[in-house]
Amino acid sequence: MGDRIPEGSAPLDLNLLRTFLTVHRCGSFTAAAHQLGLSQSTVTTQVRSLEQRLGRELFERRARGVTPLPHADELAARLAAPFDQLAAVTGHGPQPAAQPVHLAGPAEFLCAVLLPALAPLVADGVRLRLATGLTDPLLEELRAGHHDLVVATQRPRGRTFHSEPLVDEEFVLVAAPAWARRLSGRALPDALHEVPLVSYAEDLPIARRYWRHVFDRRLSTPAAVTVPDLRGVLAALVAGTGWSVLPGYLCRAELASGQLELLHHPADPPINTGFLVERLGGSRNPDVARVRNHLLAVAKSW
């Protein structure tokens, strides 16, 4: 059940609801105060007044911003459309079209796939601010209002977020042609113990997943080289450093040109689904919806 005002109570001041919705969207009292043109103390007082009227807290206060509680997400979802329509009619509030869209996700996927896909929107006036990182920290930052959209490597849990499948990335076992020739005719995966492994991280997250899924065994080979950027792994492989497991989108051109070769053709390659995630209640910036809808549309051709 949603939040309800006890019978006989005075009607809620719309300013309290508008302030609440702005805090929910901004992820902090400070940012909301700046957007509304109010002092931070006024924003804090208005949110506390609304919480008292509803008889429950709406936000969890953190060192950096606030995190909405589940019933706050529900309330924001109910208020978003009416307040946005009211703002369009009255002209009240900031003009959102000029605001940049803050998009975050894995560095390699943002650079290799999303930026080229979004080029037409940028040419049409959309402004972008990109951030890179791992899924868990990025989702925490999204919850705190630091991003509008996040590409996550796993579907987030809970009711704070809305997520939609964006892309299925297939992982491939690859090496430079010189190593592929040396391995030709030899049994995999055992023959790879003699070849240097280039990995994204010391714990070999992508390669270990490939081994479990394809070979049904544990990967015990230590990495010869680690570099925390899959584009660096790709560069090392093209230079002849050794072998690795990469997402297919990242090395498609190198495979087509012969700079890399597939070492294995499994009938059922491992696949990871990426999700496009936003906070419930959305953003007042219409360009966020443009970016989201464009990415979901073009993703059908990836």
C-alpha positions in Angstrom: 0.0 0.0 0.0 1.2 3.5 -0.8 1.5 6.4 1.7 -1.8 7.8 2.8 -2.7 10.9 4.9 -4.9 10.1 7.9 -8.6 11.1 7.4 -9.3 14.5 8.8 -5.8 15.8 8.2 -5.2 19.0 6.2 -4.3 18.6 2.6 -0.6 18.1 1.9 1.4 21.2 0.8 2.4 20.6 -2.8 5.8 22.2 -2.0 6.6 19.4 0.3 5.9 16.8 -2.4 7.9 18.8 -5.0 10.8 19.0 -2.6 10.6 15.3 -1.8 10.5 14.4 -5.5 13.5 16.6 -6.2 15.5 15.1 -3.4 14.6 11.6 -4.6 15.8 12.5 -8.1 19.0 14.3 -7.1 20.0 11.8 -4.4 21.0 14.6 -1.9 19.5 17.5 0.0 22.3 19.7 -1.2 21.7 19.1 -4.9 18.0 19.4 -4.4 18.4 22.7 -2.6 20.5 24.0 -5.5 18.0 22.9 -8.1 15.0 24.3 -6.2 16.7 27.6 -5.3 16.2 26.9 -1.5 18.6 26.6 1.4 19.6 23.1 2.4 18.0 23.7 5.8 14.7 24.5 4.2 14.8 21.3 2.1 15.7 19.3 5.2 12.8 20.8 7.1 10.3 20.2 4.3 11.3 16.6 3.9 11.1 16.0 7.7 7.6 17.7 7.7 6.5 15.3 5.0 7.9 12.3 6.9 6.0 13.4 10.0 2.8 13.7 8.0 3.2 10.3 6.5 4.4 8.8 9.8 7.5 7.2 8.3 11.0 8.1 7.2 11.5 8.4 3.4 15.3 8.4 3.1 18.3 6.8 4.7 20.8 9.4 5.4 24.4 8.6 4.3 27.8 10.2 4.3 27.3 11.1 0.6 23.6 12.0 -0.1 20.6 10.0 0.8 19.1 6.6 -0.3 15.4 6.4 -0.7 13.6 3.7 1.2 11.2 1.4 -0.8 8.0 3.3 0.1 9.8 6.5 -1.1 10.4 4.9 -4.5 6.7 4.0 -4.7 5.7 7.6 -3.8 8.1 9.1 -6.3 6.8 6.8 -9.0 3.3 8.1 -8.3 4.3 11.8 -8.2 6.7 11.9 -11.2 4.2 12.2 -14.1 1.7 14.6 -12.4 4.5 17.0 -11.3 6.3 16.9 -14.6 3.0 17.7 -16.4 2.4 20.5 -14.0 5.9 21.9 -14.6 5.3 21.8 -18.3 2.1 23.8 -18.0 3.3 26.4 -15.4 7.0 26.6 -16.5 7.8 26.0 -12.8 11.2 24.5 -12.1 14.5 24.3 -14.1 14.4 23.6 -17.8 15.7 20.0 -18.0 16.4 19.7 -21.7 19.8 21.4 -21.4 21.0 19.1 -18.6 23.6 16.5 -19.5 22.7 12.8 -19.2 24.9 11.0 -16.8 25.6 7.5 -18.1 27.9 4.9 -16.4 29.1 1.4 -17.0 32.1 -0.8 -17.9 34.8 1.4 -19.6 35.3 -1.0 -22.6 31.6 -1.3 -23.4 30.9 2.4 -23.1 33.8 3.3 -25.4 33.5 0.5 -27.9 29.7 0.2 -28.2 27.7 2.9 -26.5 29.5 6.1 -27.5 29.3 5.2 -31.3 25.6 4.3 -30.8 24.9 7.6 -29.2 26.7 9.8 -31.7 23.4 10.7 -33.6 21.8 11.9 -30.3 24.9 14.0 -29.5 24.7 15.6 -33.0 21.1 16.4 -32.2 22.0 18.3 -29.1 22.1 15.7 -26.3 24.9 16.2 -23.8 26.5 13.3 -22.2 28.7 12.8 -19.1 30.2 9.3 -18.8 31.6 7.5 -15.8 33.2 4.1 -15.7 33.6 1.4 -13.1 32.3 -1.9 -11.7 28.6 -2.6 -11.4 28.2 -2.7 -7.6 29.8 0.8 -6.9 28.0 2.3 -9.9 24.6 1.1 -8.7 25.3 2.6 -5.3 26.2 5.9 -7.0 23.0 5.6 -9.1 21.0 5.1 -5.9 22.6 8.3 -4.5 21.6 10.2 -7.6 25.1 10.6 -9.2 24.0 8.9 -12.5 20.9 8.8 -14.6 21.5 5.4 -16.3 23.9 2.6 -15.6 24.9 -0.4 -17.7 25.1 -3.2 -15.2 26.7 -6.6 -15.8 24.0 -8.2 -13.5 20.3 -7.4 -12.8 20.1 -5.3 -9.6 17.9 -6.6 -6.8 15.3 -4.8 -4.9 12.7 -2.2 -5.8 14.9 0.8 -6.0 15.8 0.4 -9.6 14.1 -0.4 -12.9 16.2 -2.5 -15.3 15.8 -3.8 -18.8 18.0 -6.3 -20.7 20.2 -4.4 -23.1 22.7 -6.8 -24.7 24.0 -10.3 -24.5 27.8 -10.4 -24.8 29.4 -13.7 -25.9 32.8 -14.6 -24.6 35.5 -15.9 -26.9 38.8 -17.7 -26.4 41.4 -15.9 -28.5 45.1 -15.5 -29.2 47.4 -14.1 -31.9 47.9 -16.2 -35.0 51.4 -17.2 -34.0 50.1 -18.8 -30.8 47.1 -20.3 -32.6 49.5 -22.1 -35.0 51.6 -23.5 -32.2 48.4 -24.8 -30.5 46.9 -26.2 -33.7 46.0 -29.9 -33.4 46.7 -30.0 -29.6 44.0 -30.8 -27.1 42.4 -27.9 -25.3 42.4 -26.7 -22.6 45.5 -28.6 -21.4 47.7 -27.2 -24.1 47.1 -23.6 -22.9 49.1 -24.2 -19.7 52.2 -23.6 -21.8 51.0 -20.2 -23.1 51.0 -17.0 -21.2 47.5 -15.9 -19.9 46.6 -12.2 -20.1 43.8 -11.3 -17.7 41.6 -8.4 -16.6 42.3 -9.2 -12.9 44.3 -11.6 -10.7 41.3 -13.8 -9.9 40.7 -14.4 -13.7 36.9 -13.7 -13.5 36.1 -14.0 -17.2 38.5 -16.9 -18.0 37.3 -18.8 -14.9 33.7 -18.5 -16.1 34.6 -19.7 -19.5 36.4 -22.7 -18.1 33.5 -23.7 -15.9 30.9 -23.2 -18.6 32.8 -24.7 -21.6 35.3 -27.2 -20.2 33.4 -28.0 -16.9 36.6 -27.7 -14.9 38.4 -25.2 -12.8 41.0 -23.0 -14.3 44.3 -23.3 -12.4 46.6 -21.3 -14.7 48.0 -18.1 -13.1 48.0 -14.9 -15.1 51.2 -13.9 -16.8 49.9 -10.3 -17.3 47.0 -8.5 -15.6 45.7 -5.2 -16.8 42.4 -3.7 -15.4 41.1 -2.7 -18.8 40.0 -5.2 -21.4 41.2 -2.9 -24.1 44.7 -3.3 -22.7 44.2 -7.1 -22.7 43.2 -6.9 -26.3 46.3 -4.8 -27.2 48.5 -7.3 -25.4 47.0 -10.2 -27.4 47.4 -8.5 -30.7 51.0 -7.9 -29.9 51.5 -11.6 -29.3 51.6 -11.8 -25.5 49.5 -14.9 -25.1 45.8 -15.9 -24.9 42.7 -14.7 -23.1 38.9 -14.7 -23.0 37.3 -11.5 -24.2 33.8 -10.3 -25.0 33.2 -10.8 -28.7 32.1 -7.2 -29.3 35.6 -6.0 -28.2 37.6 -8.1 -30.6 35.3 -8.5 -33.6 37.4 -6.3 -35.9 40.7 -8.0 -34.9 39.1 -11.4 -35.6 37.9 -10.2 -39.0 41.3 -8.8 -39.9 43.3 -11.9 -38.8 45.1 -10.1 -36.0 43.5 -12.6 -33.6 42.2 -16.1 -34.0 39.5 -18.1 -32.2 41.1 -21.0 -30.3 37.8 -22.8 -29.6 34.3 -23.0 -31.1 32.0 -24.2 -28.4 28.5 -25.1 -29.3 27.2 -23.2 -26.2 29.6 -20.3 -25.5 29.2 -18.4 -22.2 27.0 -15.3 -22.5 26.5 -12.5 -20.0 23.5 -10.2 -20.2 24.0 -6.5 -19.6 21.1 -4.4 -18.2 20.2 -0.8 -18.6 19.3 0.5 -15.1 17.7 3.6 -13.8 16.1 4.7 -10.5 12.4 4.3 -10.0 10.8 7.7 -10.4 13.1 8.5 -13.3 14.5 11.9 -14.1 13.0 15.2 -15.1 15.5 15.5 -17.9 13.7 14.4 -21.1 17.1 13.5 -22.7 17.5 10.7 -20.2 14.4 9.0 -21.8 15.8 9.8 -25.3 19.1 8.1 -24.5 17.4 5.1 -22.8 14.9 4.5 -25.6 17.6 5.0 -28.3 19.9 2.5 -26.7 17.1 -0.1 -26.3 16.2 0.3 -29.9 19.7 0.1 -31.4 20.6 -2.8 -29.1 18.4 -5.1 -31.2 21.0 -4.9 -34.0 24.0 -5.7 -31.8 
